[in-house]
């Protein structure tokens, strides 16, 4: 199992849906192996995997573990790659409305832009630009669901100067336009 789910909420959601189709014991074997690998990468001792009653309880525990990892990494910028990129992801999520550039993030963690871009892709399975767009579109979707701001305002707040481009990216990501999503709260993706 790749580590992409650690950094990507959508991939974790997809994996969670697939996992719900497995027996609890099969799901535990998959995730225990993956979690032990992360513990080795972090130089931690293996922690005891809790006794769980069903797959949904296991998935909630995994999400809590993931959030705990992000919290531990908040103040550690350069300890090692997994800590560094967990910090980057937390930073992007907290500042998604800002004009974030890979050069600025690389500088923030003490890496050259090219090395940062290479390592980010290796760690997450996607480019920093793709990750950033995904986070911006996720935030746009959340704000559309709230229904308090116009779609134009949301696009502008998230750094999209051209509404047409924002609509195109939203359609590509979710299978419907922002207006269609506001009306139905559903998309094909």
For each residue, the residues with C-beta under 8 A, 3 or more apart:
1: 5 30 33 34
2: 5 125
3: 6 7 34 38 123 124 125
4: 7 8 11 124 125 126
5: 1 2 8 11 12 15
6: 3 12 38 66 69 86
7: 3 4 11 85 86 89 123 124 125 131
8: 4 5 11 12 124 125 126 131 134
9: 12 13 138
10: 13 14 134 138
11: 4 5 7 8 14 15 125
12: 5 6 8 9 15 16 63 66
13: 9 10 16 17
14: 10 11 17 18
15: 5 11 12 18 19
16: 12 13 19 20 59
17: 13 14 20 21
18: 14 15 21 22
19: 15 16 22 27 30 31 55 58 59
20: 16 17 55 56 59
21: 17 18
22: 18 19 26 27 30 55
23: 26 27 55
24: 27 28 52 53 54 55 58
25: 28 29
26: 22 23 29 30
27: 19 22 23 24 30 31 55 58
28: 24 25 31 32 49 52 58
29: 25 26 32 33
30: 1 19 22 26 27 33 34
31: 19 27 28 34 35 58 62
32: 28 29 35 36 49
33: 1 29 30 36 37
34: 1 3 30 31 37 38
35: 31 32 38 39 49 62 65
36: 32 33 39 40 46
37: 33 34 40 41
38: 3 6 34 35 41 42 69 82
39: 35 36 42 44 45 46 47
40: 36 37 43 44
41: 37 38 80 82
42: 38 39 80 82 83
43: 40
44: 39 40 47
45: 39
46: 36 39
47: 39 44
48:
49: 28 32 35
50: 61
51:
52: 24 28 57 58 61
53: 24 57
54: 24 57 58
55: 19 20 22 23 24 27 58 59
56: 20 59 60
57: 52 53 54 60 61
58: 19 24 27 28 31 52 54 55 61 62
59: 16 19 20 55 56 62 63
60: 56 57 63 64
61: 50 52 57 58 64 65
62: 31 35 58 59 65 66
63: 12 59 60 66 67
64: 60 61 67 68
65: 35 61 62 68 69
66: 6 12 62 63 69 70
67: 63 64 70 71
68: 64 65 71 72
69: 6 38 65 66 72 73 86
70: 66 67 73 74 86 89 90
71: 67 68 74
72: 68 69 76 83
73: 69 70 76 79 82 83 84 86 87 90
74: 70 71 87 90
75:
76: 72 73 79 83 84 87
77: 84 87 108 109 110
78: 83 84 109 110
79: 73 76 83 84
80: 41 42 83 84
81: 84 85 119 123
82: 38 41 42 73 85 86 123
83: 42 72 73 76 78 79 80 86 87
84: 73 76 77 78 79 80 81 87 88 109
85: 7 81 82 88 89 119 120 123 124
86: 6 7 69 70 73 82 83 89 90
87: 73 74 76 77 83 84 90 91 109
88: 84 85 91 92 105 109 120
89: 7 70 85 86 92 93 124 131
90: 70 73 74 86 87 93 94
91: 87 88 94 95 105 108
92: 88 89 95 96 100 105 131 132 135
93: 89 90 96 135
94: 90 91
95: 91 92 98 100
96: 92 93 100 132 135 136 139 158
97: 139 157 158 159
98: 95 159
99: 159
100: 92 95 96 104 105 132
101: 104 105
102: 105 106 113 116 117 120 128 129
103: 106 107 113
104: 100 101 107 108
105: 88 91 92 100 101 102 108 109 116 128
106: 102 103 109 111 112 113 115 116 117
107: 103 104 110 111 113
108: 77 91 104 105
109: 77 78 84 87 88 105 106 116
110: 77 78 107
111: 106 107 115 116 119
112: 106 115 116
113: 102 103 106 107 116 117
114: 117 118
115: 106 111 112 118 119
116: 102 105 106 109 111 112 113 119 120 128
117: 102 106 113 114 120 121 127 128
118: 114 115 121 122
119: 81 85 111 115 116 122 123
120: 85 88 102 116 117 123 124 127 128 131
121: 117 118 124 125 126 127 128
122: 118 119
123: 3 7 81 82 85 119 120
124: 3 4 7 8 85 89 120 121 131
125: 2 3 4 7 8 11 121
126: 4 8 121 130 131 134
127: 117 120 121 130 131
128: 102 105 116 117 120 121 131 132
129: 102 132 133
130: 126 127 133 134
131: 7 8 89 92 120 124 126 127 128 134 135
132: 92 96 100 128 129 135 136
133: 129 130 136 137 169 173
134: 8 10 126 130 131 137 138 173
135: 92 93 96 131 132 138 139
136: 96 132 133 139 140 158 159 160
137: 133 134 140 141 169 170 173 174
138: 9 10 134 135 141 142
139: 96 97 135 136 142 143 158
140: 136 137 143 144 154 155 158 166 170 178
141: 137 138 144 145 170 174 181
142: 138 139 145 146
143: 139 140 146 148 149 154 157
144: 140 141 147 151 154 178 181 182
145: 141 142 185
146: 142 143 149
147: 144 182
148: 143
149: 143 146 153 154 157
150: 153 154
151: 144 154 155 163 178 179 182
152: 155 156 163
153: 149 150 156 157
154: 140 143 144 149 150 151 157 158 178
155: 140 151 152 158 160 163 166 167 178
156: 152 153 159 160 161
157: 97 143 149 153 154
158: 96 97 136 139 140 154 155 166
159: 97 98 99 136 156
160: 136 155 156 163 165 166 169
161: 156 165
162: 165 166
163: 151 152 155 160 166 167
164: 167 168
165: 160 161 162 168 169
166: 140 155 158 160 162 163 169 170 178
167: 155 163 164 170 171 177 178
168: 164 165 171 172
169: 133 137 160 165 166 172 173
170: 137 140 141 166 167 173 174 176 177 178 181
171: 167 168 174 175 176 177
172: 168 169
173: 133 134 137 169 170 189
174: 137 141 170 171 181 187 188 189
175: 171 187 188 189
176: 170 171 180 181 184 186 187 188
177: 167 170 171 180 181
178: 140 144 151 154 155 166 167 170 181 182
179: 151 182 183
180: 176 177 183 184 187
181: 141 144 170 174 176 177 178 184 185 186 187
182: 144 147 151 178 179 185
183: 179 180
184: 176 180 181 187
185: 145 181 182
186: 176 181
187: 174 175 176 180 181 184
188: 174 175 176
189: 173 174 175
